[in-house]
Amino acid sequence: MNYIAEIQSPLHIGTGKSLTPLEFALSDREFVVMSLDKILGTDSRLAQRLNDDLNLKGSKFSLTSFLKAYAPHTLGVRSEQRPASGSFAALRQLKSEESKQVQDSKAFRKYTVTLDGSVRRNILDGLERNQNVDVKEHLKTEPGWEAYLPGSSLKGAFRTALAYYLFKTEAHLYQQLKQRLCHKSGEAVNELIFYGAQQDPKYDLFKILRFSDSEARPVESCLEIKQMKILSLSNGGREPLKPWWTFFEVVKPGITFMGTVHIENRLLEKTATDSLGWKGHQHKFSLAQLVESANQMALDVCAWELRFFQEEVKNLNITPVIKFYQNLKQSVQNSDSQTCYLCLGQGAGWHKMTVGMLLEKDPQFFRELRRRLRLANHRLEFVYPKSRKVLMKESREVEGVFGWIKIKFKV
């Protein structure tokens, strides 16, 4: 069976690495990841000049400025001298030369993605202010520089959704969860939902489910650079946005990826499930149950986020976020039996990656649990979590949220 994943809001699944100002250059509309080895190989003097520039400028160093000064051919910098008006032959010759410069410069690039003027300005401003302007990398193939969705991320999101759904619909499982959490059982969810009677990871229910990595797409066609700030609740109605920027490579909304999913149905037959020691709810495992679980959790997340942004956030226009979750809620409600919605990667957070929303519906129990597990237990007057990562257009203009995708299964 195939799955088709369509990006609903900018998606970032990180590698744990960031691109530094020594690795990328900026044009008006492009973010260019350069091959420094190839650049330095064009001129033996460049290495010493680079070292001198780094020592002189330190954290204000910009590969863009360095290359414009010492190796403009690697950027494909266009000539600033224009021919006199009416000189058609000269203009045609200049355009030909500029085209060749741009084409030749591709040999020094690993890849290029788009960015808007606000992101560019904030990166350059950050360099001037000695701030961290590293750009967090999205997962991609190397050296082909193609972006893809890892099957492990999809499987993990469905795993959380199924646990959430079963704890919500099976009261006895939820009560057992609360009892085990009171005794600091770190494996409570796995033991109750996924492990068989032997309580052994070797007999985990999700071993019968396999998601492939998706097909890979060239980064030039699917990635862009976005900027984020942390929105955090505070006493006294103070500025809710933290002042620093964080920059990300993200997959654009509307991009689609395809992969395969397989369920080993033979292991769901009675003889097999008996030998594996699986429990009643595990016998019912199916793709239809996964879809229903994901959509139920997505609807609850929409309601949770709408309440948070509408009731808790002050002194900031968060209309784009409100509209996104209202539209997402409508899309989930109207989805067919083969379609569901998930949140992956950056911005997923506590309530999208755990069963925490259910626990928070019992305020007294959750308050005590926060103390026991030290979940911001010094800020019990705030909802948990009290912060969100929001994408920004400008310093106080919110753009949206990370990481929502639509999954459609097709035989």
Residue, then its C-alpha position, 0 to 999 in steps of 0.5 A: m500500500n502507498y501513502i501520499a503525504e502533503i505538507q500543510s504547514p512548513l515542515h522541519i525534521g532536523t538532522g541535529k546539525s546547523l549551517t553556519p555563516l561559514e557555509f552559506a551565502l545570501s543573494d536577494r532571494e536565495f540561500v546558497v550552501m557553498s562548497l568551501d573546499k572547491i572555492l579555496g581550490t580555485d586560488s591558493r591565496l584564498a585560504q590565507r585571506l579567509n583565515d585573516d578575515l575570520n580573525l578580523k571579524g570573528s562572529k561577524f564573518s559573512l561568507t557572502s561578503f568574503l566571496k563578493a570581495y575575493a571570489p565573486h565568480t563563485l557567486g555568479v555576481r552580475s556586473e554593475q556596469r550597464p551598457a549605454s541606452g540603445s546599445f543592443a549588441a552590448l546589452r546582449q553581450l552583457k547578458s550572455e556573460e552574466s548567464k555564463q557567470v551564473q552557470d559557472s558559479k553552480a560548480f561551487r554550490k551544494y544547493t540553493v533554496t529560496l528565502d524572503g527579504s525579511v529572513r535575509r535582513n534578520i540574518l544579516d542584522g544578526l551577524e552585525r549584532n554578533q548573534n547566532v544566525d546558524v540555520k538548522e538543517h532539514l533532513k536530506t540525502e547526501p551528496g544528492w541534496e534531496a529532501y525526504l520524509p523518514g518512515s521512522s517519523l511517520k511511524g512515531a507519530f502514528r504510535t503516539a496517536l494510537a496510544y492517545y486514542l486507546f487511553k481516551t476510549e478505553a477507561h481501564l487503560y487510562q486508569q492503569l496509566k495514571q496508577r503507573l505514572c504515580h509510581k514513576s513507571g517510564e515504560a507505562v505507555n509501552e507496557l499498557i499499549f504496545y507490549g504483549a503479556q511478556q512486557d518485552p520490547k521484542y513483542d512490540l505491536f508496532k513491529i508489524l507496521r513498516f513505513s518506508d522513507s518517502e521518495a526524495r525531492p530536489v531541495e531547490s524545488c521543495l525547501e525554503i528558509k523560515q524564521m521562528k520566535i518562541l511565544s511564551l506566557s508571562n505575568g503582567g501582560r508583558e511582551p510574549l515573544k522572546p527577542w531572538w530569532t531561530f532560522f530553519e530549512v523547511v519543506k514548503p506547504g503543498i509539496t507531496f511525498m510518496g512512500t509505502v506502508h506495510i502491515e504484517n497481517r499474519l501476525l494479527e491472526k489469533t494463533a499468532t497473537d496468542s503466541l505473542g501474548w497480545k491483549g484485547h485491544q492489540h488484536k483490533f489493530s488495523l490501518a483504519q484504526l490508525v487513521e481514526s486515531a490520528n484524526q481524533m488526536a488532530l481534532d483534540v490538538c486543534a481544540w487545545e491550540l485554539r483555546f491556548f491562542q484565543e484565551e492565553v495569548k495577549n498583546l499579539n495578533i495571532t490571527p494566522v494561527i487561529k485561522f490555520y487551526q480552524n481550517l485544519k479542524q474543518s479538514v479533519q472533520n471532512s476527511d475520508s476513511q483513507t485520510c488523516y492528519l499528523c504533526l511531525g518534527q519541529g514544533a510538535g511539542w509536548h501535547k502532540m508527541t505525548v498523551g499529555m492532553l488527556l492527563e491535563k484534563d484532570p487538573q489535580f492529578f496533573r498538578e501533582l504529576r508535574r511536581r513529581l516529574r518536574l515539569a516546570n513545577h516552579r510555574l504551576e500557575f501557567v498551563y503546561p507547556k506555556s510556550r509555542k514555537v511560531l513562524m514569523k513574517e516580521s518581528r511582530e507579524v506571526e505567520g503560522v505553525f510548524g509541521w502539519i501533514k496530510i496522509k492519504f493511503k492508497v492501495 
